[in-house]
Amino acid sequence: MLNKTSKNKKAEISTPVGAETSENNKAAASVLSGGGAQRGEISLSSELGIFENKEPLFIESVIIHRKEMKLVRAFETSFGRFVAFTRFFPEISFRTELGEIVKGVGECSPLPLPFYDQQCARSTEIGLKYLTAALTGKSYEEANGVAASGLEPVTTVHSFIAKYDKYMGYSISRCAMEAAYWEAVARLYGVPVHKLWGGARNSVPAGTSIGLEPTVDDLMAKVKIAVEEMGVARVKIKIKPGKDIQFLEAIRKKYPDIPLQVDANAAYNINNPSDVARLKELDRYNLLLIEQPGRNDDFIDHAVQLSGLNTPICLDESIHNLQNTRQAIELWKQYSSVEKLIINIKPQRVGGYLESIKIAVLANQNRVKCWCGGMLETALGKTANVHFSARKEVNLPGDHVAQGEYFVEDVAVSPEYKSGTIKVPEGAGWGINTSF
C-alpha cells in the first residue's frame, strides 16, 4: 500500500498506518529496535562471505512511503537536467516465532523519466506494487500491504527474493525490498548491515560527482571546493562532446595530481572514428577511468572499439547483473586486458545487494576493480551504499559525498565524513534515524 507521508512524520521503523498486523496474527507483539532474544554470534557463509539467516520470519506488512524531494540546486548530466525527484521507501514488518516484530526499510531512487535506463518513477511504483503483492501473498489488485494468512516464513535472503523472483525487471524496486529485508535481519541480531555483508572496513574512501556545468569557471569553482575544502578521495566530472577536453585542460592545469575520472553517460558514439579519437585524447589527462562513454545497452563495442585507449573503461549502465559482468570480463580478456576494465556497481541498477556482492566477488577474482556509484539517493540510500562499500572487493572510492545537501529536506543525516573518508555506521540496521 502507498503512504504519502508528510514532511514532519517520523519513521521510527514503527508499524505503518493501515497495516498494524497481518491477517494471520492479530496478537500484540514487541517491536525490536536492535536485538531481541539472545541469538548468538553472526557467522558468514564461505562462498560469498555473507550472513544467511536461519530464523523463520513471517511477513506481517509492507508499506511504501512516498516523498517528493526538491533539490537544493539543479543537477545536469548529458541526458537531462533535474530539479526534483520522487523517492519511495518500502518498509517491511516481520514477526518472529517468539512474537517479536522487527522492521526494515529500503530506498528507490528513480529518475522522473526513463533517461538513465528503462525505469522511471511511474514504473518503479508499479514494480513496488507487484513485489508487495508477491510478498504478502495477494494479487496485484488486492494488494494493500497487509499479509494474507498462512504464508510460509522466509529465512535467508535467497528465500526472501524467491517470493518475487518470478517478476522480470524492476531492479530499483527489487533492490529496495531486499534492502528492507537486510535491515530487518540486522536489527533482529542487533548488528549493522555491513556485518551481515562481510564488510571489513570501519571507513571507506569517498569521492564526489560534479554535474555538467555551463562554463569552465563554474566547473572550476566546484572542483576547488571538492579538492581544497572537502579534501575528497577523488573527483568525478560529467562530460559530453564539446564539454570534455577544455574542462579537463583547466582541471589538470590547476590540479595536475588529483585522482580524477570522467562520466560520459553514453554521450559518445564509439562506432564513430571521430568520437573514438576524441576519447583517445583523454589519455593525456591521467584519468582513473572513463565511465560509460558508449551506449547503455552495449559492452561488446566498448571492449572492441576502445581497446586502443590507455585509460581504463568503466561500465555503468551496461552492467545489469552477474552474467553481464562475466561477459564483459571475457571480452576484455580477449580484446584488451582486465586491468583496463572497471565496474561501477549500483545496487539499484543490478537489482539488489546480493547481486552486487556477487558482482564484486567475481570482479575481484578476475583482478577487475570496482566501486559503488550513486543514483542521487537520499541519506538512507547513500548510507546503504556505504555499508556495501565496506566489502574489501569494492576497492575504488565511491560517490558518497556531495557539495552540500542534495535535497532541501533529507530523510536522515548522512554518515560522518572527514578528509576523504566516510565512516561506516555501527548502529543496528543502517545505523541512522530516518524521518519521512
N, C-alpha and C positions, 0 to 999 in steps of 0.2 A: 504494500500500500504506500501511497505517496503522502508525505507530510511536508508541507511548505512552512518551515519554521520561521518564526520572526527573528530579528537580529539579536534580541535580548534573551531568547530562550536558551537555558543551559542544557547541554548534552552531557549529563553526568554518567553516561552509559547506564541510564535508568530505563525502566520499562516504557516503551513508546505508547502514546495515547492511541487508544483503539485496538491495542494488541497486548493487553495485560497478561494473558495466559493463553496457552494453546487450548484447543477443544479437547485435548487428551488429558489435561491436568489443570484443574481449577484450584488446587490447593495452594496455600500461601507458601512462599519459598524465600530463603535468604538470597540476597544479591551480593555476589563476590566482587570486590574491587581489586583484589590481587591476592590469591592464595586462600583456600578454604581448608578442607580436611588435609591431614598430613599425606603428602603424595610422593615423598622420596626425591631422589636426585634425578636430574634430567640426563638421559643418555642419548647419544646421537647415532643414527644409522651409519654403517660403514660405507655404503655406496655413495650417497650424496652428502653425508655429514649433517643431516637434519634430524629433528626430533619427530618420532612417529608415535602420536598419542594412541594409547590402547583403551582409555577410559570411555565408555559409552556416553555420548552427548546427544540428547534429544532436542531437536529444533523446536522452539516454542513460537517464535515470531520473527518476521523480517519487516523492518520499516525502512523506507527510503526518505531520508531528509534531502530536501532540495533547497539550494541557496543561490540567489543571483549575486554575483561577485563583480563589483566595479573595480577596474584597475586604477591605481594611482596615476599612472601615465600609460599612454598607448604603447603597445608592443608590435613591432613590424618585422615580418620575415619576407622572403621572396614571394610567398603566396598569399599574403594578406596583412591587414592592419587591424588590431583589435583593441577595444576599449572596455570590454566587459565579457564575463564568461558565466555560464551556468555550471554549478558543481553539485554532484549528487553524493550522498553519504549513506550507503547501506549499513544498517545496524542490525545485527542478528543476536537473538537471545537463545541460549542453550540451557537445558536442565540436566543436571547430573542424576545418577541413580539415588543419590542421597537427598535430592530435592533442592540442591543449590542452583541458583540462576547465575550464569556468567555470560557476559556480553562483549561483543567486539564490533568495531566499526572500520570501514574502509572508505576509499575515495574514488570517484570517477571524474576525470578531468578532460572532457571532450572539447573540441573547438565548436563554435556555433554552427559552422557549415563544414562539409566534408572536404577540407583543403589538405590536411595532413595525410589522411587515409580515407577509407570509405565511411568512417564513423563521424557522427556529429551529436549534438545534444539530444536531438529527437530520437535518433536510432539508439542511443545509449539508454534513454528512458524506456524504450520498448524492450531492449535487452534485459534491463533490470526486472521488468515485469515477468518476462519469460523465466528468468532464473528464480525469481521469488516464487512463481507457481511451482517450479520443479522442486525447490527446497521445502515448500510447505505442503506438497502432495495434492495440489489442486490444479484445475485447468486455468488457462490464461484468463478466461472470462471470469472465473470465480475467485481468482487470487486476490486476497485482501490483506495479506501479511500474517494472518493467523494460521498456524499449522493445523492440518487435519489430524484426526485421531488415528492411532495405530501405526504411526510412522516408525520405521526402523531407525535406530540411532546411528550417528556417524562416529568414527574413531579417528583414524589417520586422515591426513589431508587428501589422500587418494580416494577414500570413501566419501569424503565431502564433495570433491569435484565430480565424482561419479553420479551424483544426484542430478547434475545439469549437463554432463559432458555430451549428451546426445545433440545439443544445440551447436550449430556451426557459427563461427564468427563471434561478434560482441565481445572482443577481447578486453575492452575497457571495463565493461560490466562484470565480466568474469574475474578480472583482477581484483576489483573492489570487494566482491563477495568472498573471494579467497582470503583477502587481507583481513576481513572481519572475522573469519574463522581463526586465523593465526593469532589475532589479538585476544580473542576469547580464550584460546588454549593457553596463551601466555599468562593471562590474568588468572586462569584456573590454577596454574602452577606457581604463580607469584614471581614470574621472571620477565625480563624484557624480551621482545620478539626476537632480537638478533641472537639470543642464546638458543632459541629453537632452530635457528637457521645456520648454526655453526659459525657465527660471527667471531672473529679472533682479535678484533681491534676495539679499543676504547674511543678512538677518534679516527676520522678519515679526512684525507685531503679534499679541499673544497675549492672548486673553480666557479667562475661566473660567466654568464652568457649575455652578450650585448647585441641588441637587435640592429636591424638595418637603419643607419642614421642618415639624415638628409644630406649632411656635409661632412667633410673630413674634420672640421673643427668640432662639430657636435660629437663625432665619434671619439676624438682625442680627449675631449673633456670627460667622457665616461671611462675611457681607458685609464686616464690619470687617477680617477677615484679608485678604480679597481686595483691598480698597482700601488699607488702611493698612500692611499688612506686605508683600504681594506686589506692589502697585502695578500691577495688571493693566490692559491697554488698555481693557477693558470687562467688565462683569459681566452674566451671564445668569442669570435665576432661572426655575425651573419654576413654572407656575401652573395652577389649575383653579378653577371656580366655588366661591366661598367662601374660597379661598386666593389672592386676587389683589389686590383694592383695598386691603384692610387691610395687606397686605405691602408694596405699593408706597408707601402713605402713610408707613409707617415708614422706608423707604429714602430717599425724597425729603426727608423732614424732616431727616434727618441728613446726607445726601449729595445736595444739590439738583442738582449739576452733573456727576456721574459718568456716563460713557457706560453706558446701561442698556438691556437688552432682555429680553423675556419669551418663554418657550416653553410653549405650551399642550398640545402633544402630542395634538391633536384632542379636547380636553376640552369644547368648546363646540358647541352646535347652532346653526349660523349661519343656519338657516332659522326659528329661534325668535326673534321680536322682542325678547323679554326678554334673551336671551343676546347679541344684536347690540347692544342698548342698554348692556349691561354692558361689552362690548368697546369701545363708543364712549366710555365713561367713562375708559378707559385713555389717551385722548388728552391728559388733564390732566397726565400724568406725564413728558412729554418723552422718550418711548422711541425708541430707534433703530428698533425693529421689534417686531411681534407675530408670533411664529413658529407656523405651523400651528394656527390656532385651530379649524378645522373638520375634517371627515372626511379620513382618509388618502387616500381614493381620489378626492378631488374637487379641482379647481381652478376649475371654472366658477362654482360658488356663491361661492367666495372672491372672485372678481372682481366678481360681480354684487351679492351681498348686503352686502359690506363696502366698497363703493365710497364710502360716506359717511364712513368713518373718515379722519382726517388722518394717523394713524400708518401707515407702510408695513407691508404684509403680506409675511411671508417664507414661501415654500413650502418644505417639507422633504419629508415623506413623499409628497406629491402628485407629486413630480418623479422619474420613473424613467429618463428618457432625454432625448436631444436633442429628439425630437418633442414630448414634454410641455412642454419649455421653450419651444419655438416657439409652441405653442398658448397657453400662459399669457401670453406676451408679447403676442400678438394680442388676447387677451381684455382685458388691462389697457389696451391702446391704445383698445379700443372702449368699455369701461365706466368706466375710471378714468384713470390715467396711468402710464407705465412708471417714473416716479420713485417711485411708491408700491408697486412690486413689487421684492422681493429674493429671491434664490435661495440656499438653503443646499445646497451641493454636497457630498454624502457619496459618495466614490468607491465604497464597498461597496454603497450603495443603487442607484447607477446602473450598476453592472456593470463598473467599471474606471476607470483613469486616462485612457485615450484618450477615452472618453465624457465624462469630467469636463472635460477640456481643451476638447472641442468645445462643451460647455455654457457654460463660462466665456467662450470666444471669442464665441459668439452673444449672450450676455448683454451683454458689453462693447460689441458692435456696436450694441446697442439701448439703451444707457445704463441698463442694469439692473445694480445692484450685486450682488455675490455674495461668499460666504465659504465656508470649509471647516469643516463641523461634525464632531463626534466621535461614535463609537459605543462608547465605553468600551474603546478599544483598549489593548493593551499599549504599551510604549515603542516597539516596532517599528512598529506601525500608526500611532501618533502621529507618528513620525519621517517616515514616508511622506507623511502629510498635510502636514507642514511643507515637504517638498520640493515638493509640488504648490502650496502656498500661495506659493511664491517667484515664481509667474507674476504678472505685473502686473495681469491681469484679476481676480485674487482680491483684492478691494480693501477688505474689511472684516475685522476681527480674527476669528480662528478659535478654536475650543475646544481650545487647545493645552496648557493647563496646569491643574493641579488643586491643591487644598489638601492637600498631602502625596501620598503614593503611592496609586494606586488599589488596587494588589494587594499582598498580603502578600509575595509574591515575584514580581518582574517578570522579563522575559526579557532586558532590556537597560537601559542608563542613557539617559534621555531627553536630547535636545539641551539645550545651555546656555540657561537663561532668566535674564533680568535686566531689571527695571524696565519691564515691559510688552512686551518683545520676546523672541523666541526665535531663537537662531542656527540658520541652515540649515547642516547638516553639509557639510564639504568633502572628506571621505574618499571613496574609491571605493565605488560602490554606495550603500547607505543611510548609510554613514559611521559605523556603530555596530557594536559587538561583541555578538552575541546568544548566549544560553545557554538551552537548553530543559531 
